[in-house]
């Protein structure tokens, strides 16, 4: 599976991860799982 995000979303995700000191991959994986389960 391939997920594409635009640069704005990437920048916001990066800021959130840096602010909360969590790995970007962990946040992205959780968001993708929630999105897939919502459909």
N, CA, C and O atoms as a Tripos MOL2 file, in Angstrom:
@<TRIPOS>MOLECULE
protein
  156   155    39     0     0
PROTEIN
NO_CHARGES

@<TRIPOS>ATOM
      1 N           0.8460   -1.1730    0.0000 N.3       1 UNK1
      2 CA          0.0000    0.0000    0.0000 C.3       1 UNK1
      3 C           0.8900    1.2340    0.0000 C.2       1 UNK1
      4 O           1.9210    1.2730    0.6720 O.2       1 UNK1
      5 N           0.4880    2.2170   -0.7450 N.am      2 UNK2
      6 CA          1.2450    3.4630   -0.8130 C.3       2 UNK2
      7 C           0.3340    4.6090   -0.3910 C.2       2 UNK2
      8 O          -0.7710    4.7590   -0.9130 O.2       2 UNK2
      9 N           0.8020    5.4110    0.5500 N.am      3 UNK3
     10 CA          0.0470    6.5590    1.0390 C.3       3 UNK3
     11 C           0.8140    7.8140    0.6460 C.2       3 UNK3
     12 O           2.0110    7.9220    0.9130 O.2       3 UNK3
     13 N           0.1400    8.7450    0.0230 N.am      4 UNK4
     14 CA          0.7600   10.0130   -0.3630 C.3       4 UNK4
     15 C           0.1600   11.1420    0.4660 C.2       4 UNK4
     16 O          -1.0580   11.2220    0.6290 O.2       4 UNK4
     17 N           1.0160   12.0100    0.9870 N.am      5 UNK5
     18 CA          0.5340   13.1960    1.6850 C.3       5 UNK5
     19 C           1.1940   14.4100    1.0490 C.2       5 UNK5
     20 O           2.3020   14.3280    0.5170 O.2       5 UNK5
     21 N           0.4970   15.5320    1.1120 N.am      6 UNK6
     22 CA          1.0770   16.7340    0.5140 C.3       6 UNK6
     23 C           2.0600   17.3820    1.4940 C.2       6 UNK6
     24 O           2.1590   16.9810    2.6530 O.2       6 UNK6
     25 N           2.7670   18.3720    1.0110 N.am      7 UNK7
     26 CA          3.8380   18.9690    1.8170 C.3       7 UNK7
     27 C           3.2990   19.6770    3.0550 C.2       7 UNK7
     28 O           3.9600   19.6800    4.0940 O.2       7 UNK7
     29 N           2.1070   20.2780    2.9670 N.am      8 UNK8
     30 CA          1.5270   20.9510    4.1370 C.3       8 UNK8
     31 C           1.2690   19.9420    5.2580 C.2       8 UNK8
     32 O           1.6240   20.1850    6.4110 O.2       8 UNK8
     33 N           0.6560   18.8180    4.9160 N.am      9 UNK9
     34 CA          0.3660   17.7860    5.9170 C.3       9 UNK9
     35 C           1.6700   17.2490    6.5050 C.2       9 UNK9
     36 O           1.7640   17.0360    7.7130 O.2       9 UNK9
     37 N           2.6600   17.0330    5.6660 N.am     10 UNK10
     38 CA          3.9610   16.5450    6.1390 C.3      10 UNK10
     39 C           4.5800   17.5360    7.1260 C.2      10 UNK10
     40 O           5.0740   17.1430    8.1840 O.2      10 UNK10
     41 N           4.5500   18.8190    6.7730 N.am     11 UNK11
     42 CA          5.1270   19.8380    7.6550 C.3      11 UNK11
     43 C           4.4070   19.8960    8.9940 C.2      11 UNK11
     44 O           5.0460   20.0110   10.0390 O.2      11 UNK11
     45 N           3.0770   19.8170    8.9690 N.am     12 UNK12
     46 CA          2.3050   19.8400   10.2100 C.3      12 UNK12
     47 C           2.5930   18.5990   11.0510 C.2      12 UNK12
     48 O           2.7190   18.6880   12.2720 O.2      12 UNK12
     49 N           2.6960   17.4590   10.4070 N.am     13 UNK13
     50 CA          3.0210   16.2190   11.1090 C.3      13 UNK13
     51 C           4.4020   16.3130   11.7440 C.2      13 UNK13
     52 O           4.5960   15.8990   12.8870 O.2      13 UNK13
     53 N           5.3510   16.8540   11.0070 N.am     14 UNK14
     54 CA          6.7160   17.0010   11.5190 C.3      14 UNK14
     55 C           6.7480   17.9290   12.7360 C.2      14 UNK14
     56 O           7.4090   17.6250   13.7290 O.2      14 UNK14
     57 N           6.0380   19.0560   12.6630 N.am     15 UNK15
     58 CA          5.9760   19.9910   13.7980 C.3      15 UNK15
     59 C           5.3740   19.3150   15.0230 C.2      15 UNK15
     60 O           5.8890   19.4460   16.1330 O.2      15 UNK15
     61 N           4.2820   18.5950   14.8120 N.am     16 UNK16
     62 CA          3.6050   17.9020   15.9120 C.3      16 UNK16
     63 C           4.5490   16.8950   16.5700 C.2      16 UNK16
     64 O           4.6180   16.8130   17.7960 O.2      16 UNK16
     65 N           5.2640   16.1410   15.7630 N.am     17 UNK17
     66 CA          6.1700   15.1200   16.2870 C.3      17 UNK17
     67 C           7.3450   15.7320   17.0370 C.2      17 UNK17
     68 O           7.7530   15.2210   18.0800 O.2      17 UNK17
     69 N           7.8830   16.8160   16.5150 N.am     18 UNK18
     70 CA          8.9950   17.4790   17.1930 C.3      18 UNK18
     71 C           8.5340   18.0790   18.5170 C.2      18 UNK18
     72 O           9.2440   18.0010   19.5200 O.2      18 UNK18
     73 N           7.3480   18.6760   18.5180 N.am     19 UNK19
     74 CA          6.7990   19.2950   19.7250 C.3      19 UNK19
     75 C           6.5480   18.2560   20.8150 C.2      19 UNK19
     76 O           6.8280   18.5020   21.9880 O.2      19 UNK19
     77 N           6.0270   17.1070   20.4320 N.am     20 UNK20
     78 CA          5.6670   16.0690   21.3940 C.3      20 UNK20
     79 C           6.7340   14.9920   21.5620 C.2      20 UNK20
     80 O           6.5600   14.0460   22.3300 O.2      20 UNK20
     81 N           7.8430   15.1480   20.8340 N.am     21 UNK21
     82 CA          8.9810   14.2210   20.9260 C.3      21 UNK21
     83 C           8.5650   12.7690   20.7110 C.2      21 UNK21
     84 O           8.8980   11.8880   21.5050 O.2      21 UNK21
     85 N           7.8360   12.5380   19.6310 N.am     22 UNK22
     86 CA          7.4440   11.1790   19.2430 C.3      22 UNK22
     87 C           7.9130   10.9350   17.8120 C.2      22 UNK22
     88 O           8.0080   11.8800   17.0290 O.2      22 UNK22
     89 N           8.2070    9.6930   17.4590 N.am     23 UNK23
     90 CA          8.6480    9.3890   16.0980 C.3      23 UNK23
     91 C           7.5360    9.6470   15.0820 C.2      23 UNK23
     92 O           6.3790    9.2970   15.3120 O.2      23 UNK23
     93 N           7.8950   10.2530   13.9770 N.am     24 UNK24
     94 CA          6.9190   10.5590   12.9370 C.3      24 UNK24
     95 C           6.2550    9.2870   12.4150 C.2      24 UNK24
     96 O           5.0560    9.2830   12.1380 O.2      24 UNK24
     97 N           7.0110    8.2320   12.2820 N.am     25 UNK25
     98 CA          6.4500    6.9890   11.7500 C.3      25 UNK25
     99 C           5.3610    6.4310   12.6600 C.2      25 UNK25
    100 O           4.3760    5.8700   12.1790 O.2      25 UNK25
    101 N           5.5320    6.5810   13.9670 N.am     26 UNK26
    102 CA          4.5290    6.0810   14.9080 C.3      26 UNK26
    103 C           3.2140    6.8470   14.7550 C.2      26 UNK26
    104 O           2.1430    6.2410   14.7200 O.2      26 UNK26
    105 N           3.2910    8.1590   14.6650 N.am     27 UNK27
    106 CA          2.0940    8.9850   14.5170 C.3      27 UNK27
    107 C           1.4320    8.7160   13.1710 C.2      27 UNK27
    108 O           0.2100    8.5830   13.0940 O.2      27 UNK27
    109 N           2.2240    8.6360   12.1230 N.am     28 UNK28
    110 CA          1.6770    8.3950   10.7850 C.3      28 UNK28
    111 C           1.0060    7.0300   10.7050 C.2      28 UNK28
    112 O          -0.0730    6.9050   10.1260 O.2      28 UNK28
    113 N           1.6270    6.0170   11.2740 N.am     29 UNK29
    114 CA          1.0500    4.6700   11.2480 C.3      29 UNK29
    115 C          -0.2780    4.6410   11.9890 C.2      29 UNK29
    116 O          -1.2400    4.0380   11.5140 O.2      29 UNK29
    117 N          -0.3390    5.2820   13.1400 N.am     30 UNK30
    118 CA         -1.5850    5.3140   13.9180 C.3      30 UNK30
    119 C          -2.6820    6.0470   13.1410 C.2      30 UNK30
    120 O          -3.8280    5.6000   13.1190 O.2      30 UNK30
    121 N          -2.3380    7.1590   12.5120 N.am     31 UNK31
    122 CA         -3.3210    7.9200   11.7370 C.3      31 UNK31
    123 C          -3.8360    7.1170   10.5470 C.2      31 UNK31
    124 O          -5.0310    7.1400   10.2520 O.2      31 UNK31
    125 N          -2.9530    6.4170    9.8730 N.am     32 UNK32
    126 CA         -3.3570    5.6040    8.7190 C.3      32 UNK32
    127 C          -4.2840    4.4800    9.1690 C.2      32 UNK32
    128 O          -5.2890    4.2080    8.5120 O.2      32 UNK32
    129 N          -3.9600    3.8250   10.2790 N.am     33 UNK33
    130 CA         -4.8120    2.7440   10.7910 C.3      33 UNK33
    131 C          -6.1970    3.2710   11.1530 C.2      33 UNK33
    132 O          -7.2000    2.6250   10.8510 O.2      33 UNK33
    133 N          -6.2630    4.4390   11.7960 N.am     34 UNK34
    134 CA         -7.5570    5.0220   12.1530 C.3      34 UNK34
    135 C          -8.3510    5.3640   10.9000 C.2      34 UNK34
    136 O          -9.5600    5.1400   10.8510 O.2      34 UNK34
    137 N          -7.6860    5.9000    9.8950 N.am     35 UNK35
    138 CA         -8.3570    6.2540    8.6450 C.3      35 UNK35
    139 C          -8.9210    5.0090    7.9640 C.2      35 UNK35
    140 O         -10.0650    5.0150    7.5090 O.2      35 UNK35
    141 N          -8.1360    3.9560    7.8930 N.am     36 UNK36
    142 CA         -8.5880    2.7280    7.2380 C.3      36 UNK36
    143 C          -9.7370    2.0730    8.0000 C.2      36 UNK36
    144 O         -10.6370    1.5060    7.3810 O.2      36 UNK36
    145 N          -9.7250    2.1410    9.3100 N.am     37 UNK37
    146 CA        -10.7970    1.5560   10.1140 C.3      37 UNK37
    147 C         -12.0770    2.3790   10.0440 C.2      37 UNK37
    148 O         -13.1590    1.8510   10.2980 O.2      37 UNK37
    149 N         -11.9730    3.6630    9.7030 N.am     38 UNK38
    150 CA        -13.1470    4.5340    9.6330 C.3      38 UNK38
    151 C         -13.9710    4.2780    8.3820 C.2      38 UNK38
    152 O         -15.1560    4.6080    8.3430 O.2      38 UNK38
    153 N         -13.3590    3.6930    7.3590 N.am     39 UNK39
    154 CA        -14.0750    3.4830    6.0960 C.3      39 UNK39
    155 C         -14.9380    2.2680    6.1200 C.2      39 UNK39
    156 O         -15.6010    1.9610    5.1300 O.2      39 UNK39
@<TRIPOS>BOND
     1     1     2 1
     2     2     3 1
     3     3     4 2
     4     3     5 am
     5     5     6 1
     6     6     7 1
     7     7     8 2
     8     7     9 am
     9     9    10 1
    10    10    11 1
    11    11    12 2
    12    11    13 am
    13    13    14 1
    14    14    15 1
    15    15    16 2
    16    15    17 am
    17    17    18 1
    18    18    19 1
    19    19    20 2
    20    19    21 am
    21    21    22 1
    22    22    23 1
    23    23    24 2
    24    23    25 am
    25    25    26 1
    26    26    27 1
    27    27    28 2
    28    27    29 am
    29    29    30 1
    30    30    31 1
    31    31    32 2
    32    31    33 am
    33    33    34 1
    34    34    35 1
    35    35    36 2
    36    35    37 am
    37    37    38 1
    38    38    39 1
    39    39    40 2
    40    39    41 am
    41    41    42 1
    42    42    43 1
    43    43    44 2
    44    43    45 am
    45    45    46 1
    46    46    47 1
    47    47    48 2
    48    47    49 am
    49    49    50 1
    50    50    51 1
    51    51    52 2
    52    51    53 am
    53    53    54 1
    54    54    55 1
    55    55    56 2
    56    55    57 am
    57    57    58 1
    58    58    59 1
    59    59    60 2
    60    59    61 am
    61    61    62 1
    62    62    63 1
    63    63    64 2
    64    63    65 am
    65    65    66 1
    66    66    67 1
    67    67    68 2
    68    67    69 am
    69    69    70 1
    70    70    71 1
    71    71    72 2
    72    71    73 am
    73    73    74 1
    74    74    75 1
    75    75    76 2
    76    75    77 am
    77    77    78 1
    78    78    79 1
    79    79    80 2
    80    79    81 am
    81    81    82 1
    82    82    83 1
    83    83    84 2
    84    83    85 am
    85    85    86 1
    86    86    87 1
    87    87    88 2
    88    87    89 am
    89    89    90 1
    90    90    91 1
    91    91    92 2
    92    91    93 am
    93    93    94 1
    94    94    95 1
    95    95    96 2
    96    95    97 am
    97    97    98 1
    98    98    99 1
    99    99   100 2
   100    99   101 am
   101   101   102 1
   102   102   103 1
   103   103   104 2
   104   103   105 am
   105   105   106 1
   106   106   107 1
   107   107   108 2
   108   107   109 am
   109   109   110 1
   110   110   111 1
   111   111   112 2
   112   111   113 am
   113   113   114 1
   114   114   115 1
   115   115   116 2
   116   115   117 am
   117   117   118 1
   118   118   119 1
   119   119   120 2
   120   119   121 am
   121   121   122 1
   122   122   123 1
   123   123   124 2
   124   123   125 am
   125   125   126 1
   126   126   127 1
   127   127   128 2
   128   127   129 am
   129   129   130 1
   130   130   131 1
   131   131   132 2
   132   131   133 am
   133   133   134 1
   134   134   135 1
   135   135   136 2
   136   135   137 am
   137   137   138 1
   138   138   139 1
   139   139   140 2
   140   139   141 am
   141   141   142 1
   142   142   143 1
   143   143   144 2
   144   143   145 am
   145   145   146 1
   146   146   147 1
   147   147   148 2
   148   147   149 am
   149   149   150 1
   150   150   151 1
   151   151   152 2
   152   151   153 am
   153   153   154 1
   154   154   155 1
   155   155   156 2
@<TRIPOS>SUBSTRUCTURE
     1 UNK1         2 RESIDUE 1 A UNK
     2 UNK2         6 RESIDUE 1 A UNK
     3 UNK3        10 RESIDUE 1 A UNK
     4 UNK4        14 RESIDUE 1 A UNK
     5 UNK5        18 RESIDUE 1 A UNK
     6 UNK6        22 RESIDUE 1 A UNK
     7 UNK7        26 RESIDUE 1 A UNK
     8 UNK8        30 RESIDUE 1 A UNK
     9 UNK9        34 RESIDUE 1 A UNK
    10 UNK10       38 RESIDUE 1 A UNK
    11 UNK11       42 RESIDUE 1 A UNK
    12 UNK12       46 RESIDUE 1 A UNK
    13 UNK13       50 RESIDUE 1 A UNK
    14 UNK14       54 RESIDUE 1 A UNK
    15 UNK15       58 RESIDUE 1 A UNK
    16 UNK16       62 RESIDUE 1 A UNK
    17 UNK17       66 RESIDUE 1 A UNK
    18 UNK18       70 RESIDUE 1 A UNK
    19 UNK19       74 RESIDUE 1 A UNK
    20 UNK20       78 RESIDUE 1 A UNK
    21 UNK21       82 RESIDUE 1 A UNK
    22 UNK22       86 RESIDUE 1 A UNK
    23 UNK23       90 RESIDUE 1 A UNK
    24 UNK24       94 RESIDUE 1 A UNK
    25 UNK25       98 RESIDUE 1 A UNK
    26 UNK26      102 RESIDUE 1 A UNK
    27 UNK27      106 RESIDUE 1 A UNK
    28 UNK28      110 RESIDUE 1 A UNK
    29 UNK29      114 RESIDUE 1 A UNK
    30 UNK30      118 RESIDUE 1 A UNK
    31 UNK31      122 RESIDUE 1 A UNK
    32 UNK32      126 RESIDUE 1 A UNK
    33 UNK33      130 RESIDUE 1 A UNK
    34 UNK34      134 RESIDUE 1 A UNK
    35 UNK35      138 RESIDUE 1 A UNK
    36 UNK36      142 RESIDUE 1 A UNK
    37 UNK37      146 RESIDUE 1 A UNK
    38 UNK38      150 RESIDUE 1 A UNK
    39 UNK39      154 RESIDUE 1 A UNK
